[in-house]
Amino acid sequence: MIPRTWSLLTATGRILLEFTPKGVDLQEIGTTVAAQTDVTEVHDLHAWEISSGFPALYAHVLVKVDRDCHSCRRDLEKLLKDRFAIKHTPLQVDHDRRETHAMVKDFTGESR
């Protein structure tokens, strides 16, 4: 009974503390999203579990000025669902007014 209780408390704690779900690689997800044609930058990337086995992901995504933000958001949501099995993705997608090249960030906290 104690091992099951510990397992349940650990899983519950991970959810309540909004830890990155096991098996979710933020670096891979961030790099994949940043590599999309219309994306110029991805930041504020955060993944958590809403409940056991139900991951969610938030990111702020900048897209090229001449692209449709809503279409890009839909495409990214489909990508995240199909490739990473993440169905809840409240993405904030805005136009990048800086006219720069694509920026890939190290999602462990460092820019490169």
N, C-alpha and C positions, 0 to 999 in steps of 0.2 A: 504494500500500500504506500509506503514512503517513496519508493522510486516513481510511482505514478503521480503522486502529489507533487513531487519536485519537478517532474516534467511539465505538469500543468501550470505550476507557478512560474516556471521559466518562460514558457510560451506566452502566458498572460503578461508577464513583465516586459517581454520584448514588444508586445503590441502596445501596452500602455506607455512605454518609454519611446515609442516610435523608432525602434531600431530598424536598420535596413534588413529586409527579409533575407533569410538564408537562401542562397542560390541566386540572388540578384546582384549582378556585377555593374555597379554604377558607371565605372570607367568604360566598359563595353557599350552600355546603353548611351552614354553621353557622346562617345566617339561615333557611334552609328547615327544618332540624330544629327550631330554636327556635320556629318558627311553627306547629308541629303542636299540635293542640288540647290534649293532655294534658301537654305539655312546659312546664316552668316555667323551666328553665335548661340551657344547654349550655356546657361548658367543657373544658379539656384536650384540645382538638380537634387531632388530628395525623394527617397522611396521609403515606404512604411507599410505595415499591414493593418488593414481595417479590422479584420478578424483572421483567425487562423486559416492560412491558405488563400487569402484574398489580398494580394499586394496592390498598392496604389503608387502612383508616381506623379510628382509635380516638377515642372521645369518652366523657366522663362526662356523663350526661344525668339530670336530675332531673325527676320527673313528679309530678303532683298526688297527694296522700296517698290519695285514695279511688279511684285507678286501679290497674289490674293492670300491674305493672312488666314481666312477661314478655310480655304481649300488646303493650305499647308497644314493647318491644325488637324483637319480630318485625315489627311494622308499620314501624319505622324501618329495619330491615335491608332490607325489601322496597322501601321508598322509595329508599334509597341504591343498591340494585341496579338498579331500574327507571329512575330519573331520572339517576343519575350513573355507572352502570356499575361500581360498586364492590361487589365480591362478598365480600370479606373484611372484616368489620366487627365486631371485638371491642368491643362497646359495654358500658359499665358503666351500668346503669340503676337508680336508687334513688328512693325517695320523698323529696319535698321537704317537710321537716317545718317549714319556716319560714312557710308559708302566705302567700307573697308572689305578686305578679303575675309574668307572664312576663318574663324578663330576656334581652335579646338583647345578646350581647357582640360587640365588634369583634374578630374573630379574627386581627387583625394585632397584638393585644396590649393594646388599650385597651377599657375598659368604656364603654358609652354608654347 
